[in-house]
Amino acid sequence: CHAQTYRNDDLIRKMVVAQQDMLIPWEMIPRCPKCDAPMEVNKRKAEVGMVEDAEFHAQLQRYNAFLEQHQDDKVLYLEIGIGYTTPQFVKHPFQRMTRKNENALYMTMNKKAYRIPSSIQERTIHLTDDISTLITAALRNDSTTKNNNIGETEDVLNRTD
């Protein structure tokens, strides 16, 4: 009913603990303070777009400043579970920034294999195991996942050239 985002980190943490089968109890869904409708995640939709309030623009400004400050540095563009529904928001910008910065590495964590531009293929790592398996392996520094060459990935990330 109105274009404003709300942040509640404590509630999100409680939802994570309470979730079962990727669902949370209905009563945990926050209600709009103006119309009492159930609130939803702020995500881009074709019909209504995305709420771009003052906080959104402040975050965007910080993000762009970070990108500008590090445009020639060693940067890992990590894409987790991004498909091809809206590639213009993450996938294409990450690929473009990787192409422009010879020190950048582009890493995707996705079961599907999407086309990678030839100009960045040598600086791209595509991980296809289940994301929770990959993150758990990375936290344990485990190179035994089935088809991802985590050890090789670590070598690339630690390179000094």
Residue, then its C-alpha position, 0 to 999 in steps of 0.5 A: c500500500h506504500a513504498q517503504t522498506y522495513r528492516n528487522d534483523d531480530l525477526i529474520r533470525k527468529m524466522v531462520v530458527a523457526q523454519q521447517d521445510m523452507l516455511i515459517p509459521w504464518e503468524m511470524i510474517p510481519r504485517c504492514p503498519k498502515c493497512d495490516a496486510p502481510m508484508e513480503v520480501n522486497k524483490r523486483k517484480a515485473e508488475v510493480g517493480m521494487v521499492e526504491d526508498a531512501e534506504f535503497h538509494a543510500q545502499l546503492q550509493r555505498y555499493n557504487a562507491f565501493l565498486e569505484q574504489h576497487q575497480d582495479d583491485k583483486v575482486l571476487y564477484l560471487e554469484i550465488g544461485i542467480g538464474y536468468t530471470t533478471p540477468q541485468f541486475v547481477k549476472h551481466p554487471f558482474q560479468r562486465m566488471t570482471r571483463k573490465n578488471e583483469n584482477a577480477l575473478y567471477m565465481t558462480m554457485n549454481k546447479k545450472a550452467y549458463r553461458i559465460p562470455s569467452s572474454i572472462q572464461e579463464r577468470t571464471i569458476h563455476l561451482t555446481d554442487d548444492i550451495s549448502t555443501l559448498i559453503t560447508a566445505a569452504l568453512r571446513n576448507d574441504s576440497t573433496t566436493k564431487n566436481n568443483n575442484i575447491g582446492e584449485t579454486e583456492d589456488v586461484l583465489n590465493r594467486t599473487d600475480 
